[in-house]
Amino acid sequence: MLRWFVSLVLAVIWLVYIKASEEATGIGQGNLLSPVDNTPLVLGLIIFTIGYLFFLGMMFSSNIKEMIANYRRRRGY
């Protein structure tokens, strides 16, 4: 459970950092031989993160169902 949560948090922080650094840098186009636009990178990371979460959900679906059932039993739902 904790590994899954840490992976999700790190992925979201990474995406936010890339998006924020893209807007914060005022470097002219082509300086430092960097790409002008990193939208494809962000889109690729988003697609990868969604796929990774889907893969984790498939691998640990029984554990996730058991965790939800235990949570409902403790809460009395």
VEXKENU-162808 format. One record per residue: z, y, x of N, C-alpha, C, O in turn; chain. Coordinates in steps of 0.05 Angstrom, whole numbers, plus 5000, padded with zeros to 4 digits. Layout:
BEGIN
  nzz  nyy  nxx cazz cayy caxx  czz  cyy  cxx  ozz  oyy  oxx c
    Z    Y    X    Z    Y    X    Z    Y    X    Z    Y    X A
...
END
This chain:
BEGIN
  nzz  nyy  nxx cazz cayy caxx  czz  cyy  cxx  ozz  oyy  oxx c
 5000 4976 5017 5000 5000 5000 5000 5025 5017 4985 5043 5013 A
 5017 5025 5038 5020 5049 5054 4994 5053 5071 4986 5076 5074 A
 4982 5032 5081 4957 5034 5097 4935 5046 5080 4920 5063 5089 A
 4933 5037 5055 4912 5047 5037 4916 5077 5032 4897 5092 5032 A
 4941 5085 5028 4947 5113 5022 4942 5130 5047 4931 5152 5044 A
 4950 5120 5070 4945 5136 5095 4915 5139 5100 4906 5160 5108 A
 4900 5118 5095 4871 5120 5098 4859 5140 5080 4842 5156 5088 A
 4867 5140 5055 4857 5159 5035 4865 5188 5043 4848 5206 5042 A
 4890 5192 5051 4899 5219 5059 4883 5229 5083 4875 5252 5084 A
 4879 5212 5103 4865 5220 5127 4836 5226 5121 4825 5246 5132 A
 4823 5211 5103 4795 5217 5096 4793 5243 5081 4775 5259 5087 A
 4811 5249 5063 4811 5274 5049 4816 5298 5067 4802 5318 5066 A
 4835 5295 5085 4841 5316 5105 4817 5321 5123 4811 5344 5129 A
 4804 5300 5131 4780 5303 5148 4758 5318 5133 4746 5336 5145 A
 4753 5311 5108 4732 5324 5093 4739 5354 5089 4722 5371 5091 A
 4764 5359 5082 4772 5387 5078 4770 5403 5105 4761 5426 5104 A
 4777 5391 5127 4775 5405 5153 4746 5411 5159 4740 5433 5168 A
 4728 5392 5155 4700 5397 5161 4689 5419 5143 4675 5436 5153 A
 4696 5418 5118 4686 5438 5099 4698 5465 5106 4683 5485 5106 A
 4723 5467 5113 4736 5492 5120 4726 5503 5146 4721 5528 5149 A
 4722 5486 5166 4712 5496 5192 4683 5506 5190 4675 5523 5204 A
 4668 5494 5171 4640 5503 5167 4640 5532 5157 4623 5548 5165 A
 4659 5538 5139 4659 5565 5127 4673 5585 5145 4667 5609 5144 A
 4692 5576 5162 4707 5594 5179 4693 5603 5204 4697 5625 5214 A
 4675 5586 5214 4662 5593 5239 4640 5613 5234 4623 5610 5216 A
 4640 5634 5249 4619 5655 5246 4599 5654 5268 4587 5675 5275 A
 4595 5631 5280 4576 5628 5302 4548 5629 5291 4542 5619 5270 A
 4531 5643 5306 4503 5645 5298 4489 5618 5298 4498 5599 5310 A
 4466 5617 5285 4452 5592 5283 4442 5583 5310 4430 5598 5325 A
 4446 5557 5316 4436 5545 5341 4454 5548 5365 4448 5537 5386 A
 4475 5563 5363 4493 5566 5386 4507 5540 5392 4513 5524 5374 A
 4511 5535 5417 4525 5510 5427 4510 5485 5419 4522 5463 5418 A
 4484 5487 5414 4467 5464 5406 4479 5448 5383 4475 5424 5382 A
 4492 5462 5365 4503 5448 5342 4484 5450 5318 4467 5468 5317 A
 4486 5432 5300 4469 5433 5276 4476 5458 5260 4499 5467 5259 A
 4456 5470 5247 4460 5494 5232 4476 5488 5207 4493 5504 5198 A
 4471 5466 5194 4484 5459 5169 4495 5431 5171 4481 5412 5179 A
 4520 5427 5164 4532 5401 5166 4536 5389 5138 4552 5371 5134 A
 4520 5398 5118 4522 5386 5092 4515 5357 5091 4529 5341 5078 A
 4495 5347 5106 4490 5318 5106 4513 5303 5118 4519 5280 5109 A
 4527 5314 5137 4551 5300 5148 4573 5298 5127 4584 5276 5124 A
 4578 5319 5113 4599 5319 5093 4591 5300 5070 4608 5284 5061 A
 4566 5300 5062 4557 5282 5041 4559 5253 5050 4567 5236 5035 A
 4552 5248 5075 4554 5221 5086 4583 5211 5087 4589 5188 5080 A
 4601 5229 5094 4629 5222 5095 4640 5217 5067 4657 5199 5063 A
 4632 5232 5048 4641 5228 5020 4631 5201 5010 4646 5186 4998 A
 4605 5195 5015 4594 5169 5006 4609 5146 5020 4615 5126 5007 A
 4614 5149 5046 4628 5128 5061 4656 5124 5050 4665 5102 5047 A
 4670 5146 5045 4697 5145 5035 4698 5131 5008 4716 5114 5003 A
 4680 5138 4990 4679 5125 4964 4673 5095 4967 4686 5079 4953 A
 4654 5089 4984 4648 5060 4989 4671 5045 5001 4676 5022 4994 A
 4685 5058 5019 4708 5046 5032 4730 5040 5011 4742 5019 5012 A
 4735 5060 4994 4756 5056 4974 4748 5034 4954 4764 5019 4945 A
 4722 5033 4947 4712 5012 4930 4716 4984 4943 4724 4965 4930 A
 4709 4983 4969 4713 4958 4984 4742 4949 4985 4749 4926 4980 A
 4760 4968 4990 4789 4962 4990 4798 4953 4963 4814 4935 4961 A
 4788 4966 4942 4795 4958 4915 4787 4930 4909 4801 4915 4896 A
 4763 4922 4918 4753 4895 4913 4769 4875 4929 4776 4853 4919 A
 4776 4881 4954 4791 4862 4971 4819 4858 4961 4830 4836 4961 A
 4832 4880 4952 4860 4878 4944 4864 4882 4915 4885 4892 4906 A
 4844 4874 4898 4847 4878 4869 4870 4863 4857 4884 4873 4840 A
 4875 4839 4867 4898 4824 4856 4925 4837 4864 4943 4839 4848 A
 4926 4848 4888 4951 4862 4896 4954 4888 4881 4977 4895 4874 A
 4932 4902 4875 4934 4927 4860 4943 4921 4832 4960 4935 4821 A
 4932 4900 4819 4940 4892 4792 4970 4885 4792 4984 4892 4773 A
 4979 4870 4812 5007 4862 4813 5025 4886 4817 5046 4888 4805 A
 5016 4905 4834 5032 4929 4838 5034 4946 4812 5056 4956 4806 A
 5012 4948 4797 5013 4963 4772 5031 4948 4752 5046 4961 4737 A
 5029 4922 4751 5046 4906 4732 5075 4910 4739 5092 4913 4721 A
 5082 4909 4765 5110 4913 4773 5119 4941 4766 5142 4945 4758 A
 5102 4961 4770 5109 4989 4763 5115 4991 4733 5134 5004 4725 A
 5097 4979 4717 5101 4980 4688 5126 4966 4679 5140 4975 4661 A
 5133 4943 4692 5157 4929 4685 5182 4946 4692 5201 4946 4676 A
 5181 4959 4714 5204 4975 4722 5207 5000 4704 5230 5008 4698 A
 5185 5011 4696 5185 5035 4678 5189 5028 4649 5197 5045 4633 A
 5184 5003 4642 5187 4994 4615 5164 5001 4596 5167 5005 4572 A
 5139 5002 4608 5116 5009 4591 5106 4984 4577 5086 4985 4563 A
END
